[in-house]
Amino acid sequence: GHALMHNAPEYLPLMWGIWWCGAVAVPVNAKLHEREAAWIAGHSEARLALVDDERASGLQQALSELNSTTQVQADHTFMQQAHGPQLALQPREDDDPAWLFYTSGTTGRPKGVVLCGRQLRGC
């Protein structure tokens, strides 16, 4: 899951939800231009981009220009549905990718750096 949002309380439960369903979080610096964020979404093969309202249309346009199939989700009200269906916690191994960070790209295009579950736990 690709996340392009300014700092907000919704960010943490969205990130934990990505991990809960067994996906990889791809946090994106909110200061990046939508075209840069779209490139990262494409390069990471993100299926879903969780964004704030401010960035949704610009990112959708940039993704369209790249012929990307990444879906943009700006409505996070689904997190308030306490009685909705819930996916079972997906098992993860220590060496399964959990986070995919992109470098600043000062020497060209940004490069992805993977962190696995073991690294996040500090074990």
FIDRENDO-524449 format. One line per 2 residues: number of its first residue (from 1); their letters; for each residue x, y, z of N, C-alpha, C. Coordinates in steps of 0.1 Angstrom, whole numbers. Example, Ala and Ser with C-alpha at 12.3 -4.5 7.8 and 13.67 -1.06 7.14 Angstrom:
2
1> as> 132,-57,78,123,-45,78,132,-33,78 ~ 128,-22,71,137,-11,71,129,0,79
This chain:
123
1> gh> 8,-12,0,0,0,0,9,12,0 ~ 6,21,-9,13,34,-11,6,44,-2
3> al> 13,52,6,7,62,15,13,75,12 ~ 5,84,7,9,98,4,-1,107,12
5> mh> 3,111,24,-5,119,33,3,128,41 ~ -2,140,45,4,148,55,2,141,68
7> na> 10,145,78,9,140,91,-5,141,96 ~ -11,130,100,-25,130,105,-27,117,113
9> pe> -37,118,123,-39,106,131,-43,94,124 ~ -49,95,112,-53,84,104,-42,76,98
11> yl> -30,82,98,-18,76,91,-15,62,98 ~ -14,63,111,-9,51,119,-19,39,117
13> pl> -32,40,119,-40,29,117,-41,24,103 ~ -39,33,93,-38,28,79,-25,20,77
15> mw> -14,24,83,-2,17,81,-3,3,88 ~ -9,3,100,-10,-10,107,-20,-19,99
17> gi> -30,-13,93,-39,-21,85,-32,-27,73 ~ -23,-20,67,-15,-26,56,-8,-38,60
19> ww> -1,-37,72,6,-49,77,-3,-60,81 ~ -15,-57,87,-25,-66,91,-29,-75,80
21> cg> -31,-69,68,-35,-77,57,-24,-84,49 ~ -12,-83,54,0,-90,48,6,-82,37
23> av> 3,-69,35,9,-61,24,21,-54,29 ~ 27,-47,20,39,-39,23,36,-24,22
25> av> 40,-17,33,38,-2,33,48,5,25 ~ 44,14,17,53,23,9,50,37,13
27> pv> 56,42,24,54,56,28,61,66,18 ~ 54,76,15,59,86,5,59,100,12
29> na> 70,107,10,71,120,16,60,129,10 ~ 52,135,19,41,144,15,46,156,7
31> kl> 59,159,8,64,171,1,67,168,-14 ~ 67,156,-18,69,153,-32,58,157,-41
33> he> 62,160,-53,52,163,-63,44,151,-67 ~ 31,152,-71,23,140,-74,30,132,-85
35> re> 37,138,-95,43,130,-105,54,121,-99 ~ 62,126,-89,72,118,-82,65,107,-74
37> aa> 55,110,-67,47,100,-60,42,89,-69 ~ 37,93,-80,31,84,-90,42,74,-95
39> wi> 54,80,-98,65,71,-102,68,61,-92 ~ 69,65,-79,71,55,-68,61,45,-67
41> ag> 48,49,-69,37,39,-69,39,29,-80 ~ 42,34,-92,44,25,-103,56,15,-101
43> hs> 67,21,-97,80,13,-95,78,3,-84 ~ 70,6,-73,68,-3,-62,57,-13,-65
45> ea> 50,-11,-77,39,-19,-81,28,-19,-70 ~ 26,-7,-65,15,-5,-55,1,-8,-61
47> rl> -7,-15,-54,-21,-17,-59,-30,-6,-54 ~ -27,0,-43,-36,10,-36,-28,21,-31
49> al> -32,33,-33,-26,45,-27,-35,52,-17 ~ -31,52,-5,-39,59,6,-34,73,7
51> vd> -43,82,4,-39,96,3,-49,105,11 ~ -45,118,13,-55,127,19,-62,134,8
53> de> -73,141,11,-81,147,1,-74,157,-8 ~ -64,164,-2,-57,174,-9,-49,168,-20
55> ra> -44,156,-19,-35,150,-30,-42,141,-39 ~ -55,137,-37,-61,126,-44,-62,129,-59
57> sg> -68,140,-63,-70,143,-77,-56,144,-85 ~ -47,151,-79,-34,153,-85,-26,140,-87
59> lq> -27,131,-77,-21,118,-78,-28,109,-88 ~ -41,110,-88,-49,102,-98,-45,106,-112
61> qa> -44,119,-115,-40,124,-128,-26,119,-132 ~ -17,120,-123,-3,116,-125,-2,101,-128
63> ls> -10,93,-121,-10,79,-123,-16,76,-136 ~ -26,83,-140,-33,81,-153,-23,84,-165
65> el> -15,94,-163,-5,97,-173,6,86,-175 ~ 8,79,-164,18,68,-165,11,54,-168
67> ns> -2,55,-171,-10,43,-174,-9,33,-162 ~ -9,38,-150,-8,30,-138,-22,24,-134
69> tt> -22,12,-129,-34,6,-124,-36,8,-109 ~ -27,16,-103,-29,19,-88,-42,26,-85
71> qv> -49,21,-76,-62,27,-72,-59,38,-61 ~ -66,49,-62,-64,60,-52,-76,60,-42
73> qa> -73,60,-29,-83,59,-19,-81,71,-9 ~ -90,81,-10,-89,93,-1,-99,92,10
75> dh> -109,84,9,-120,83,19,-116,72,29 ~ -113,77,41,-108,67,51,-119,65,62
77> tf> -132,68,59,-143,65,68,-145,51,71 ~ -140,42,62,-141,27,65,-135,24,78
79> mq> -125,31,83,-119,28,96,-128,30,108 ~ -139,37,106,-148,40,116,-159,29,117
81> qa> -159,20,108,-170,10,108,-166,-2,117 ~ -170,-1,129,-166,-11,139,-173,-25,137
83> hg> -184,-25,130,-191,-38,128,-189,-43,114 ~ -181,-38,106,-178,-43,92,-170,-56,92
85> pq> -169,-62,81,-161,-74,80,-147,-71,83 ~ -140,-80,89,-126,-78,93,-118,-90,87
87> la> -107,-87,80,-98,-97,75,-90,-103,87 ~ -88,-116,86,-80,-122,96,-65,-117,95
89> lq> -58,-116,107,-44,-112,107,-36,-122,98 ~ -29,-117,89,-21,-125,80,-8,-129,86
91> pr> -4,-141,86,9,-145,91,21,-139,84 ~ 31,-135,91,43,-129,85,55,-136,90
93> ed> 65,-138,81,78,-144,85,87,-132,88 ~ 98,-135,95,108,-125,99,114,-118,86
95> dd> 116,-126,76,122,-120,64,112,-115,53 ~ 99,-115,56,89,-109,47,91,-94,47
97> pa> 90,-88,35,91,-73,34,79,-67,41 ~ 82,-56,48,71,-49,56,70,-35,51
99> wl> 82,-28,49,82,-14,45,91,-13,33 ~ 87,-5,24,96,-2,12,97,13,12
101> fy> 109,18,16,112,32,16,119,36,3 ~ 117,48,-2,124,53,-13,134,64,-9
103> ts> 146,63,-14,156,73,-11,152,86,-18 ~ 160,97,-15,156,110,-21,159,111,-36
105> gt> 167,102,-41,170,103,-55,179,114,-60 ~ 188,118,-51,197,130,-54,207,126,-66
107> tg> 209,114,-68,218,110,-79,210,103,-91 ~ 198,106,-92,189,100,-102,176,97,-97
109> rp> 170,87,-102,157,82,-97,158,77,-82 ~ 148,78,-74,148,72,-61,150,57,-62
111> kg> 156,52,-51,158,37,-51,150,32,-39 ~ 144,20,-41,137,14,-30,146,6,-20
113> vv> 143,8,-7,150,1,3,140,-7,12 ~ 142,-20,12,132,-28,19,136,-31,34
115> lc> 126,-30,43,128,-34,57,119,-45,59 ~ 124,-56,65,116,-67,69,111,-67,83
117> gr> 102,-76,86,96,-76,100,107,-77,111 ~ 117,-85,109,127,-86,119,134,-73,122
119> ql> 137,-65,112,143,-52,113,134,-42,120 ~ 121,-43,118,112,-34,125,111,-37,140
121> rg> 112,-50,143,111,-54,157,124,-52,164 ~ 135,-50,157,148,-47,163,154,-60,169
123> c> 151,-71,164,156,-84,169,167,-89,160
